[in-house]
Amino acid sequence: MTLALKRSRDRKGAVASAALVIAFLAALPALAAVDGKVINKPTGQPAAGIPVRLTSVGAGGMKPLGRTETAADGSFKFDVPAEGMFLLQANWQGVQYTQNLPPMMPKSGVEMIVYDVKQKLDAAKQSQHIVFLESDGQNLIATEMIIYQNDSLFTWYDEKRGTARFFLPAGVKAEDAKVHVTAPGGLPLERELTATGEKGVYGVDYPVKPGESRFEVSYTAPKAAEFSGRILDPGAPSRLVVPAGMEATGDALQSAGKEPQSGALIYDLKQPNFTVAVSGTGSLRAAASSPAGQGAQQEDDGPQVESIAPPGYDRNFVKMLVLCLAILALGFAAMFLKGGVGSGRKA
């Protein structure tokens, strides 16, 4: 074999190997940086030494991609596949802060905000306590929502006492109640009730961040035609709402009118401890899913009723519905009450 032929074969082998390497690299997922800074909002300064986690969110569920700590200038960086949806989580003073990174959102230069934590914070107050009742004639489903407004630049977190507190009627077990919390700009997260030492009173261990937070507990009431409740913070406006087709009566109730779109009846609760008689059947879900413009026909034919699922069934839809009705109740009640209603709260 001549030297020229050998060199030619060597060159061809090198080209083939390079082509294989290029093809292999092209088949690998493209990497990009998810980077940014963590800022302590009260001070306006970078937050150093804070644990930051990155999670991939996809059809297969959530997959942890890495953990790091912020540098002295508050910066962090992850090298990850370029496409997809991600979740950033930073932990500061025992409280976790989360930021969603949708597929089309820039992944570089992300600014995460954290807040100093206070165990007592007068600025974090309840703005509304709403009790929703639904019935299919056999089961009475109660959903209670407490809305907190935190207008400060601090997070309120009392891990021993809990933040929002709920009263469960006799016969309702804490493990049978479904609890969800929606933080400002976040999605509903499932939580648990914790005993406070006071009979029937349970707390929810979740921080109230600046903005509006919603705490929701749902359960099947012990009786189908009667409901007993207790408002633990009587300083905030409290209301009871039943769908079209139902009626609630009791000494603690004062009618605040009817929500015009769904036909739901709104009552003000005049006493922190109350017992109401409930009659009829109705579903807030059915009212919300009815096409617009069918109100006149429903008045003639009667309310549209569908069966009530037990707590935990179709939770996302119920949550969205309850939140919408809470906003409607706030705005509608303002037309009937002197002084109006405070704005919604974020946490």
HELIX and SHEET records of a PDB file:
HELIX    1   1 LEU A    3  ALA A   27  1                                  25    
HELIX    2   2 ALA A  174  ASP A  176  5                                   3    
HELIX    3   3 LEU A  284  SER A  289  1                                   6    
HELIX    4   4 GLY A  295  ASP A  301  1                                   7    
HELIX    5   5 ARG A  315  ALA A  333  1                                  19    
SHEET    1   A 3 GLN A  45  PRO A  46  0                                        
SHEET    2   A 3 LEU A  31  ASN A  40 -1                                        
SHEET    3   A 3 SER A  75  PRO A  81 -1                                        
SHEET    1   B 3 GLN A  45  PRO A  46  0                                        
SHEET    2   B 3 LEU A  31  ASN A  40 -1                                        
SHEET    3   B 3 VAL A 110  VAL A 114  1                                        
SHEET    1   C 4 GLY A  61  GLU A  69  0                                        
SHEET    2   C 4 PRO A  51  GLY A  58 -1                                        
SHEET    3   C 4 MET A  85  TRP A  92 -1                                        
SHEET    4   C 4 VAL A  95  LEU A 101 -1                                        
SHEET    1   D 2 VAL A 117  LYS A 118  0                                        
SHEET    2   D 2 THR A 155  TRP A 156  1                                        
SHEET    1   E 8 LEU A 189  ARG A 191  0                                        
SHEET    2   E 8 LYS A 178  THR A 182 -1                                        
SHEET    3   E 8 GLY A 211  THR A 220 -1                                        
SHEET    4   E 8 LEU A 140  ASN A 150 -1                                        
SHEET    5   E 8 ALA A 124  SER A 135 -1                                        
SHEET    6   E 8 SER A 238  VAL A 242  1                                        
SHEET    7   E 8 LEU A 265  LEU A 269 -1                                        
SHEET    8   E 8 LEU A 253  LYS A 258 -1                                        
SHEET    1   F 3 ARG A 165  PHE A 167  0                                        
SHEET    2   F 3 VAL A 201  VAL A 204 -1                                        
SHEET    3   F 3 LEU A 193  ALA A 195 -1                                        
SHEET    1   G 3 GLU A 226  ARG A 230  0                                        
SHEET    2   G 3 ASN A 273  GLY A 280 -1                                        
SHEET    3   G 3 MET A 246  THR A 249 -1                                        
END                                                                             
